[in-house]
Amino acid sequence: MADSATLPRSFQEIILRLQGYWASKGCAVLQPYDMEVGAGTFHPATTLRALGSKAWAAAYVQPSRRPTDGRYGENPNRLQHYYQYQVIIKPSPPDLQELYLGSLRAIGLDPGLHDIRFVEDDWESPTLGAWGLGWEVWCDGMEVSQFTYFQQVGGHDCRPVSGELTYGLERLAMYVLGIDHVMEMPFNDPQSPIPLKYGDIFRQTEEEYSRHNFDGATTEMLFQHFKDAEAECERLLAFDAVDPKNGKRIVMAHPAYDQCIKASHLFNLLDARGVISVTERQAYIGRVRALAKKCADAFVTTEAGGASGGAAA
Amino acid sequence: MPDLLIELFSEEIPARMQGKAAADLKKLVTDGLVEAGLTYAGAGAFSTPRRLVLSVEELTAESRAVREERKGPRTDAPAAALEGFLRSTGLTKDQLEVRDDKKAQVYFAVVEKPGRKADEIVAEVLEGVIRNFPWPKSMRWGSGSLRWVRPLQSILCLMVDEAGARVVPLDVDGIVAGNTTEGHRFMGSGRFAVSSFEDYRVKLARAKVMLDAAEREAQIWQEATNMAFAAGLEVVEDRGLLAEVAGLVEWPVVLMGQIGEDFLGLPPEVLQTSMKEHQKFFSVKNPKTGRIERFITVANIEAADGGAAILKGNQKVLAARLSDARFFWENDLRVAKGGMGEWAEGLKSVTFHNKLGSQAERIDRIAALAREIAPLVGADAGLAEQAARVAKLDLRSGMVGEFAELQGVMGRYYALEAGMPAAVADACRDHYSPLGPSDAVPVEPVSVAVALADKIDTLTGFWAIDEKPTGSKDPFALRRAALGVIRLVLVNGVRGDLHEIVASHYRRLLDLYTRSFYGAIPDVKSQGTKEVYPMYLKRDGKPFRFPTQYLWSHLLSEDVDLIGDLISVADLQKVGPFIGVTINADGELSGMSDNGRLYLRKDGMLSSFKVMGENCIADLLAFFHDRLKVFLRDQGIRHDVIDACLAMPGNDDLTLLVKRAQALQGFLASEDGTNLLQGFKRANNILTQAETKDGVEYSFGADPKFAETDEERGLFNALDAAEQAIGPAMKAEDFAAAMGAMAQLRAPIDAFFTAVQINTDNQVVRRNRLNLLHRIRAICAGVADLTKVEG
């Protein structure tokens, strides 16, 4: 594990230290989900695994896309593509706050020197039909993490309750590294033979995607894809639970959920293109939520969702 | 007598909930203890971000034994009666006593409840309180089902008497009560045991926890003001923020920091709002210039470096926030310099309410109304209209988008930047006022005109679509708007007929509404996703073709029912342009479109938009009168006095109405007033009885020549004199003078009633006297409707 007595020198070192820390606390260190999502919460390792009775502990980096936040790489803090670090533990352990503070120490934030505060912030995801109570965690007046006890996901009560931690990695790292503009942040060690800054990697993509999100993406196609994803999600869930080929009970909760994720991202893109009115917005969010709810309904009937005898035919 | 100490230790409780939670804990526990038969000398509750604490002094050690007797059924009653009685008492038949009661034998249950130990009661009460605590929002955690505001981690529950401290045995879902707690999250050193409230308080302080929120507040305020004073500056007072900040720390450490030079040019309201909302900083201003130059932040730890890192971090976050604010400000100034046209354009696509159109349409209405009101408040009509047109443009500005509470304040800056007159700029800031009952009322004429127009438009609009406040529900703050109108009118002595203003604005509302409809239909397809407001009409039960040039005033006079609702373009495209809609006897709607398809909607279109015409206006006026009554009652004016004045013509002129009410209240407080009221009532009663009995109205022709007594003649003279004085006084609206003249009638009326018998056998004399009484009634009725006055 990284030496927490020294300060990290790069963005990736902060990620590596978090990975090491949460691995040492027993989390399965997963890889990012291979789809476009708006936040780490959308990873099925959080959304679906927060459901049902089975214990769970996972940590992962999740590249996240928020098309409307694109600023062509010019804003010091805003990006349309950024990284979240996500930890989810079910049931939430009694010392989760202490575990979390340990992770701050691991990346060089000493609570004896910095003012760490848990400030009320209740979390809600209208698209996932999910909510929880918790805090935003402040370090010297800056929000560095979101800390949530999930109460409901996809319309289902969470029993047991998961504890979820979300770190906005760029913002946190900029603070730890003392950087004022995200593009100036060292991505690898500045002493490396080929030192790379965040901007070396992402400035061009921020420009390209900003143009794409605001002006480029074909809206007719996006509308059609949204409808397709919605239809496919519902079609997959409408299959008989028993596969006639092998007689096994196989509910396609995850493939259906992929379509829900797709619909959510397509909605975000359409929103960035400015073609969704205020009233329609609510309707679209409601449609994605309806999909998330159906996927959650399906997942809790599966073995991973804690249904007893779910695997048996 | 033991003392009781309770601490409920949890993860961080939201600051805004701590105060009420501590009070609830105190009330619920002490109520529970008292109900169970204990008494106590005193109790105090405390809260920090991580704990709720209750200390109860001198609790009785046990509850008193209670002997309760209950009378049951007679011994010869049916078996079912006895069974019921046994069930309700929880006894068996052989435990009952049989006693003689009058003629029969009756079962009696004697239940003896022995006294219980306080410890047992405390455990029971506290468990109940924890399980049913009234948090605004609570949660579960881990695998448990217990609910608390955030995970509850430990319970300390101690009874302390001469023998020492003992833990009250209690186990709430695995959380076992003990005698230990912990101190500050970062500066404390593990759990420790306590033996009394004093011991608890001292040890907590040693572990860097200040238990009392009031003490934390005082400490923060004192250190902040000292620091500012030392720098020749002063802290901007903010009680709400102080309470919140005191709920975010267990050990307040006050730090003062610099605001970057680059940001000092921002308006002070912007600096203050940004720092407060985002960072929970206090503003520190230079008393000489009024500029905000520094900030105060309150940390939760005594850092090893004296707070240098904390301050540096906070300054950095602040700089990022203020960069945003400066970006908005500079951008907004650019738009303002250009005349704010793009904001006006933008407000066309902002919905005010889906049945009342866009903000732009609303502004059109308010501008027209402000123009109409201007002469009544002494404002220039052009300026009033201009002010109304710009007053809400800042809603589209970046700054108000970020900080909604700066609406109006920013509008003033932007109007000045756009080169508008000061009166217009001030109206931007002031037209929302007064907001609360104690908020200052604008007095500058242009501001008054716009403030009135804004509120009257809101009220008329919501009345037109039948969204009136009911009971405790007033989502559009219409009571506040009506009170605002009343205070604006009274403070500024505005004279005018409110009914006329409302009625005229109501026609304007419908007119604009209709025009927006005409505009929307033809280019539905090109409008993409915009919403439109169709109207549906019927006449004589038949579909009614929508006339393109139809004036609403005309429509209303033709007994046409009008209904409408928001309909999306998607819906509309399915249907095509409307010709008309009709309603059948079952209340179902049907309509025809140009392409011949029939369109039906089952949802509540009928109730959702109903034009109520004059009813609506009268109803709104009655609402104003109700609010006025509440307002005047708070000012100490009797409700019957208000009723007596409301019954008079001209009651739509609120200034006149209140003037009359004040005069009448003063008059009735005088001895002459009270006696005159008696005289009036006597005259009125006799007259009314006679009129009912005789079936005629005695209203004309009292003639002094039929007067038989001096008292009668005296009253004739007095009435003549009063009439002569009251007439001109009323014309001059000098109610005090009119009532003074009325008071002169008191002695002659009293004398008349003492000396004269009204109902004599001589019918001529009787009629003459009744007609004379009518003159009393008529003269008084011209001043106020005294029949409404009690007493």
Interface residues (C-beta under 8 A of the other chain):
Chain A: P76 N77 P91 S92 P93 P94 Q97 P111 G112 L113 H114 D115 I116 R117 F118 V119 E120 D122 G132 L133 G134 W135 C139 D140 G141 M142 Y149 Q151 C158 R159 P160 V161 G163 Y175 D180 V275 I276 S277 V278 T279 E280
Chain B: E11 E12 P14 A15 R16 P49 K137 S138 M139 R140 W141 G142 S143 S145 V149 R150 P151 Q153 R185 F186 L248 V249 Q279 K280 F281 T297 A299 N300 I301 A303 A304 D305 A309 I310 K312 G313 N314 K316 V317 L318 A320 S323 T351 N354 G528 T529 K530 E531 S568
